């Protein structure tokens, strides 16, 4: 029997939830990045010609979301192993500072702001 199995299992479930979130964010970033390709195709179908890129900011937003997902995965991995070590030691460990959550929140707010600006400009 593994000591503190339920704690280890909860830690692993939390890590897997982060992995699912990262995969979803990467897919969303890819979708935003390739949205300009869809706009070009749509312009070709409607107008019979291919125009220049309509959304240069979309490339930055899409790549930024993919980069954010990569940072989130790195932070989740560090958190998983730190929690695993703390569970194995069975000592009282002080809570973390929450700096990684604040960093991810700030980056998500920045990406959301860029999306809002893009939507306002292209209206």
RASULWO-V569290 format. One line per field, one symbol per residue. ss: DSSP state (~ for helix, > for strand, _ for the rest). phi: phi as a letter, one per 30 degrees, with the letter a starting at -180 (. if undefined). psi: psi as a letter, one per 40 degrees, with the letter a starting at -180 (. if undefined). Layout:
ss: ???
phi: ???
psi: ???
This chain:
ss: ____~~~~~~~~~~~~~~~~~~~~~~~~~~~~~~~~~~~~~~~~~~~________~~~~~~~~~~~~~~~~~~~~~~~~~~~~~~~~~~_________~~~~~~~~~~~~~~~~~~~~~~~__
phi: .ddheddddddddddddddddddddddddddddcddddddddddddcibccdedbddddddddddddddddddddddddedddddddddhcdcddddiddddddddddddddddddddddddd
psi: hhhfdddddddddddddddddddddddddddddeddddddddddddeeihaihegddddddddddddddddddddddddddddddddddfihhiiideddddddddddddddddddddddde.
